[in-house]
Amino acid sequence: MSRMIRLTRRGFLAAFAALGASSLIGCGGGAGMAGPEDSTGPLEKTVMYRLSTKGQRASNAAKANAANKRFATMEAAEAGRAHPGDRAKIVQLDVSPQTWDQLFQNGARLAVDLRSL
């Protein structure tokens, strides 16, 4: 007699994970795959700053300001707060030099509002 095998979600995911792991082991774990850094060396990065209200209570003005403004320097970010009570964190973003030059017009601007682009 044939026996019916019941496949549960957990069993399916376990089998799928084992299949994926075995395929990675078979091809060397993906260590030989060439990425953008392998072909030309490390990618150049330029730093810009933004405000973040994540995990904080913040006014609507502070949230909108944090979501849409980008700054060339940390000092510009400090000066570009929505209001004196805005306590959003300043976070660093890595971007390509071309993106930085395009946003800040080769350093002519210290802040850019993404809503006006």
N, C-alpha and C positions, 0 to 999 in steps of 0.2 A: 504494500500500500504506500501511496505517496503521502508524505507528511507536509503539511502547510507550514511554511516559515513566516512568522509574523515579524514585520520590520517596524520598529518604533522610531520615533524621531531621534531619540538618543542613539540608537543603534546605527541609524543612517549617518548621523553626524560623525560617530566614531569611525565607521568604515570609510567615509569620505576623507577624514583627517588622516587616517592611516595611508590611504591611497596618495594623498598629497605629500605626506612625509616621505613615502617610498620613492616618489618621482623626484623629489629634491635630492635625496641621497644618491639616486642613480645618476644625476647629472652633476654631482660635485657640490651641491648646495647652492648653486648660483654664484659661486665665487668668481667664475670666469666671465660672467656677463659684463660687457662694457657699458658703463654709464657715462654721463657727460663729463665727469671729472677724470675718467680714465684716458680719454682721447686727447685732451688738451691741458691736462694738469688741473689744479684747483680752480674753481670758478671765482671770478672777482666778485666781491660783495661790497656794497656801500650801506651805511647805516642811516636809517631815518627813524623818527620817533612818532608815537601816537599816544593818546590817552586811553586808558581802559577803566571802565566802571564795573568790570566783571566781579561778582561776589560782594558788591558794595551797594549800599543805598545811595541813590543819586537822583538829582532833579532831572526833569525831562530835558532841560537845556544842556545839562552836563552830559546826558546820554547821547543827545543828538550831536553835540560838539565832539565827543569821543569817537563816535561812529564815522564822522565825516572829515575830520581834520588830520593832516599829516604835517610833520615838522622836520626841518633840516637839522636842527640842533636841540639838545636837551633844554637849553635856556629858552629857546623859542617855544617849546612845548610848555614850559612852566609859565611863560608869559601869555600863552594862548588859551588859558582856561576859560570856561564859560562865565564864571563869576567868582568873587573872592571866596565863597564857601565850597567851591568845587575841589574835591579831594581825590580826584581820579589818579590812578597810578600812571606813571610814565613808563611805557614799554618800548623796547628796541625792536625794529624790524630790519631784516637783511634784504636788500634789493639789489638789482643789477645797477651798475653805474649809468647805463642808458636810461633806465627808469627814473633814477634820481635826477639826472640832468633834465629829463623831460618834465618832471613834476615841478622842480624848483628852478627851472630856466637857468641851468648852469651856475646855480648859487645866487642868482639875483633875488630870489624870494626865499624867505625863511619859513613860510607856512603856506599851505595850499588847502583849499576846501574842495573836497571831491564833488560836492553838489554843484559847483560852478564849472566843472570841466566839460 
